[in-house]
Amino acid sequence: MSSLRVIRNTKAVFTKQMLSFFTNMGFYGPAAFFLGLAFLFSILAPGSEEEVVPQFVILFTGISMISVSAGFIAEDRMTMNLRFMSMAGVRPYQYLIASAATLLLIAFAALLVYGLIGRYSGQDFVDFLIIAMLGAVNSILLGTTFGLHKVLSNFAIVIGLLLGIGPNFAEFNETLHNIFFFTYTMQVNLTMRGEAYISDSVPIMLANTAVILIAFIIMNTRVNLDGERKKRLKVA
């Protein structure tokens, strides 16, 4: 397949996924809701941004990014778009790259706004984007991993809720704190609150990335994008 064909296919899927996000309230609704609440709190309670922004960033990262990542695949599976795209010559890796690029762009744009609401500046703004985007990458990868499986995709929102809400409750309970400490959303929370150094949090988050990536690779080798188990050739 020529590089021009690959670029054309990837661009077509990217455009389609971007339109899907902004036309499906189930996709953009939670993200807009969390962002709107963060903005509202910054107006109604000036000076609370340091506490409010980290809470809504992990809600956005955990809940929205995971559910949308899994939702893209689930929606395209139900509407038969995956089959149509396959017939049109779109390869699975092109679909996944385009979908991930869509979500990364959306996450980056939203996190820029969160950074402005939180009134970060200079190196603090850079550190905020690094830690928040790393969290978004983990969520997108995790949501995609769940989305590949027909049954597990139904549990993506549950995992998102745990990772999004858990760290907020963990600050009031030592047991929950210990349970969630090694999750990437907890590290985002601790770093933004100034309770952990970015140099300490990034390795833990990258370890999360490695584990999720292994799970993604395993899932990708076992099932197709349509959720069906891949057929193995029998050797006589």
Buried (B, 14 or more C-beta within 10 A) or exposed (E): EEEEEBEBBBEBBBEBBBEBBEEBEEBBEBBBBBBEBBBEBBEEEEEEBEEBBBBBBBBBBBBBBBBBBBBBBBBBBEEEBBEEBBEEEBBBEBBBBBBBBBBBEBBEEBBBEBBBBBEBEEEBBEBBBBBBBBBBBBBBBBBBBBBBBBEBBEEBBEBBBBBBBBBBEBBEEEEBBEBBBEBBBBBBBBBBBEEBEBEEBBEBBBEBBEBBBEBBEEBBEEBBBBBEEEEEEEEE
